[in-house]
Structures are given as C-alpha cells and as structure tokens.
Amino acid sequence: MQKIYTFSMRVSSYQCDMNSRMKPSAILEIMQEAAGAHAELLGIGRSMLLNQDLVWILTRVEVQMARYPRFGETITLETFPMPNRRWFFPRYFIFRDEDGQQIGCAGSLWALLNITERRMSRPDPVLAMMPDNSDLIAPLGLPATVAEIGGSFDTQERTPVYTDLDMNGHVNNTKYIDWCCNALGIDLLSGHELASFALNYNQEIRPGQTIRTELHRSGCDFSFSGFEGDVRHFDVGGVIRPFSDD
C-alpha cells in the first residue's frame, strides 16, 4: 500500500498568471490531480467509487506558499492522507523545488458525497483501503474555519458558467480562488501574491444559482464569501504580500 504519492512536473504556461508565476488555482488543480491519482492507486478513486454512487469532495483546504513556482521550473509534489476524523479525511501536500527544498505546503479535508442523493456518505466504504500513516508528520494543522474580516467591502453577483463546472456537476473547488483573485483585481495582483489562503466549502454551487459575493480587505488580510440569499456557500480567506526578489 503506497503511503505517499510523489510526482514531478514542469510548470506550463497555461498554469501561470501575467507575472509568469503559478496561479493559486493551478496550485489547487495539481493538488486535486495528485489526490485523485493516489486514491486510484489505493483502490478508492473515482472509477471505483462511482460504482457505489460516491465521489470525493473537498470540504476545506489551506495553502501556504513560501514562493510560487515560475514558468518552466520543475517542481515535485508529495501527498499523503492521515487518519480520518469521523466522516472527514485529512490529506496533506508538500511542494519542493528542483533541489528538494520545500517551497509550500497544504492541508485539506475530504469527504464522500453520494452523487445521486447529493448528500454526504459515511466513510465505511474506504476505511479499510487507507494506508496507516499515523507515523507521518503533517506539515501544518487541519484547515480552520475562515473568518470574515472587517475593512473595505465590495459585492457582486455571479452565476456559474460552463468553465466553472466539473464532472460532479457543480462549481469545481479550484474555481472559487479564481473568483477571489478576479475580485482582488489586476492592479493589486500585478505586484502582490497570496502568501497563504484557505477555503471552506459549505454548500455546493450548481448551474442556475445566482451567488452574491462579498470581498472584505483590511491591510494585508482579505476574506471573500459567497451567498445565495442567507445561505453561505463558501468562504475564502488569506494574506497578501508584495512579490519577493527570490
């Protein structure tokens, strides 16, 4: 049973922003792909779970980047699950440069969704297939609840479009950070980056829903949330910093 899954990749142009650095959403995309590949090797991937009307869904994630990989750079990503917490499954990620130095890390919480009934499922179908990683050390704690901050305020309305949706028929987890970066804007992100960011996924967003987004900023801190009426669907929070000279 493979306890840790590792793969290397060269950063492509489509993964980069106007600053030739990986976009935060691209960071989440390769995490998603690595988690899926490892799950397949463990026998608990999408191909097996769909036979039981189940899929993995991401409920929380937190990412901390010492620096963002640049176009053309080769990086390595390591990922491994840790013992489950009731219905939730922690999974961690470590990003390394070509010299093996850690440049970022992330923690996430996953759950099983019954894709027909659109509700969470008990963890029993996958428990026996999980490796015993209790001897491994997580690079950070479990993702926390994102707090809404004070400060400046901006609101918009958004309805999911074709490119927002994934195979599960809802807005993909990576798209929320794109929505957030678009709200933060070109002027800010032409000279700044997200030192860290966290996402809480409270309710899925499906086609036809109109979501009210709220962006709050106070100094280097920000929060970005989405609502349908009084129902909170997601929260993003993080810290912005100027580009370093590394």
Number of C-alpha atoms within 10 A of each C-alpha: 10 13 15 15 17 15 11 14 12 13 19 15 14 11 19 21 16 11 15 17 21 21 23 24 19 20 20 19 17 15 23 14 11 20 21 16 17 20 23 15 12 16 15 22 19 16 13 14 19 14 9 12 16 24 21 23 18 22 21 26 25 26 24 21 20 15 18 21 24 20 18 14 13 16 21 19 20 18 21 23 27 20 15 16 10 9 14 18 21 22 21 26 24 23 25 18 16 11 9 10 12 17 17 22 22 27 25 25 23 18 21 24 21 18 17 9 10 12 11 16 18 15 17 10 13 15 13 10 13 19 16 14 15 10 7 12 9 20 13 14 12 17 19 14 15 20 16 17 16 13 13 11 14 12 13 11 12 12 13 17 11 8 9 20 17 13 7 14 13 14 20 19 26 21 20 22 22 16 18 20 19 11 16 17 11 12 8 12 19 13 12 15 22 25 20 20 22 24 28 25 19 15 14 16 24 17 14 9 12 16 20 18 22 19 24 19 21 13 10 12 18 25 25 29 24 28 19 15 9 8 11 17 18 22 26 26 26 21 18 18 15 14 16 10 5 5
